[in-house]
């Protein structure tokens, strides 16, 4: 390990500065206003992969944003690791809640990050974590310690559903052929207790539109006589959960796996303080489905949440109006065995059925993906566990994540490979939120740990 620590220490400032340069690019895939920035970011990733030592680096065109593919093949007889990451980021809104501009990275010390954390959109999700792999390859190339082959597939549409990746993967199976897939787009329990994500939830994302009268109406002249789409939408959304916070869509739970008491008991061994959890979020109490604790609610149970709702007048001052339309964006996090397309259909039928005749309802599906569980007896998991143990001095705990990486299930279906999720972020890193950040310690520790995964995976593959 000494050569690893030495190289990271000698190049620490450059590693940080290069990531800062990457974070300055506002690669927001959801907003077409940033389309050129997304393309510029793909070019930047290509440049860094070339600098790291890849022999072949390509910008692969797709129906949407390009995929950056790269490889370093040292011996076809050796194992091949395929690294997946994404260079696109979430929108930064609401901008006014950021303490510093989202695309002007700053490093600040926090209670959890005494060595400093890089504050910027994409710092943790996923530019910072993706870039660890690029720098880890550089380290192995410069120290002549790369023990196997490596390929990179870095996409620009993860935050909007990875539709182009779903197009790309089936058409490039030979190019992407590998023995294991490695992803860093998840987190770990703490900087003292690492963990490996062994399960992800699936996702179904929809937008709903409720239309009442053919124009906005005077609330005095028409109020009480005509359906108000905002009122109706609010009632419809409220009805999607019962008094136990159980989702009321018929058929929603039909394929949900119920974990045994023994499995739930194992999950409960994960270090967790409910008081610290509430304190970190500045809430007086938690909330969720009856019969399950907080860590079960956000990992092994499906959920339904409103991500945005709007309609009517929202400007300064008052305007007495009954809006013609009301809208909401709704996401459902799913557990393994729930098919996201089936759940989307169930939602659409139910939402249309509960609408009163006084309004019209349109449900527009956006994107989704399947849940995923990876075994902990594979050599990939064992290699990751040994790598974390070496660098953190603690054996990682397997955990299921509440987040979604929709393409993981696709990888297994199309490429027949297991995925290992080696995350280095923390739950408090505010991904998808204002003031997203990534600890300098975590970033550098990732660069130290990843080469050890390659080492142990190659050894265990013999």
Buried (B, 14 or more C-beta within 10 A) or exposed (E): EEBBEEBBEEBBEEBBEBBBEBBBBBBBBBBEEBBEBBBBBBEBBBEBBEBBBBEEBBEBEBEBBBBBBBBBBBEEEBBBBBBBBBBBBBBBBEEEEBEEBBBEBBBEEBEBBEBBBBBBBBBBBBBBBBBBBBBBBBBBBBEEBBBBBBBBBBBBBBBBBBBBBBBBBEEBEEBBEBBBBBBBBBBBBBBEBBBBBBBBBBBBBBBBBBBBBEEBBEBEEBEEEBBBBBBBBBEBBEEBBEEEBBBEBEEBBEBBEEBEEEEBEEBEEBEEEEEEBBEEEEEEEEEBBEEBBBBBBBBBBBBBEBEEBEBBEEEEEEEEBBBBBBBBBBBBBBBBEBBBEBBBBBBBBBBEEBBEEEBEBBBEBBBBBBBBBBEEEBBBBBBBBBBBBBBBEBEBBBBBBBBBBBBBBBBBEBBEBBBBBBBBBBBBBBBBBBBBBBBBBBBBBBBBBBBBBBBBBBBBBE
